[in-house]
Amino acid sequence: MTINKIANGSQLTVALDGRLDTTTAPQLDDELKTALDGITKLDFDMANLEYISSAGLRVLLSAQKVMNKQGEMVVKNANEEIKEIFEVTGFVDILTIE
């Protein structure tokens, strides 16, 4: 998986490319731990994300908890398969999905 971070002041866009699974979730988690200081708007661009596992969902949940305290988080451009995973797991009620 490739992680591209684009910072613009207090806004951070994280573009994910590939598969967010047990192997790659720790990499994203580590990247976010250092990247969220001072961020008030976090966007996840999932246009090129092919798959997300429960490990990936945990990382998103963790990021959402941080952003609940300091701003907002939005998931953008998720494909139908990933949107279905969000629906089945109840993440549509937790995350802001556009």
SVG drawing of the C-alpha trace seen along z (x, -y; Angstrom):
<svg xmlns="http://www.w3.org/2000/svg" viewBox="-25 -27 31 36">
<polyline fill="none" stroke="black" stroke-width="0.4" points="0.0,0.0 1.1,-3.5 0.3,-6.4 0.5,-10.0 0.1,-12.8 -0.6,-16.3 -0.6,-18.9 -2.1,-22.3 -1.9,-24.3 -4.1,-22.6 -5.7,-20.3 -4.2,-16.9 -5.2,-14.7 -4.1,-11.1 -4.5,-9.3 -4.4,-5.5 -3.4,-3.3 -3.7,0.5 -4.9,2.7 -5.3,1.6 -5.0,4.9 -3.2,6.6 0.1,6.1 -0.3,2.4 -2.5,1.1 0.4,0.7 2.3,-1.4 -0.7,-3.8 -1.2,-3.9 2.5,-4.9 2.2,-7.6 -0.9,-9.1 0.5,-9.1 3.1,-11.7 1.0,-13.5 -2.1,-14.5 -0.6,-17.1 -2.3,-20.5 -4.6,-19.0 -8.2,-20.2 -9.4,-18.6 -8.3,-15.1 -9.4,-13.8 -8.9,-10.2 -8.9,-9.9 -9.8,-6.3 -10.1,-6.6 -7.3,-4.1 -8.0,-1.9 -8.9,1.7 -9.6,3.3 -9.9,2.6 -9.8,5.3 -10.7,5.1 -7.2,4.0 -7.6,1.1 -11.0,0.2 -9.3,0.1 -6.8,-2.5 -9.7,-4.6 -11.5,-4.3 -8.4,-5.4 -8.0,-8.4 -11.6,-9.3 -11.3,-9.3 -8.3,-11.7 -10.1,-13.9 -13.3,-14.0 -11.2,-16.0 -9.4,-18.3 -11.5,-18.7 -13.2,-16.7 -12.4,-13.6 -13.9,-12.8 -13.6,-9.7 -13.8,-10.5 -14.0,-8.6 -14.5,-5.1 -15.5,-2.5 -18.8,-0.5 -17.1,2.5 -15.5,0.4 -18.7,-1.5 -20.4,1.8 -17.9,2.8 -18.5,-0.4 -22.3,0.3 -22.0,3.9 -19.7,3.0 -21.7,-0.1 -18.9,-2.5 -21.4,-4.6 -22.7,-5.7 -19.2,-6.6 -17.4,-8.1 -18.3,-11.0 -18.3,-9.5 -18.7,-11.6"/>
</svg>
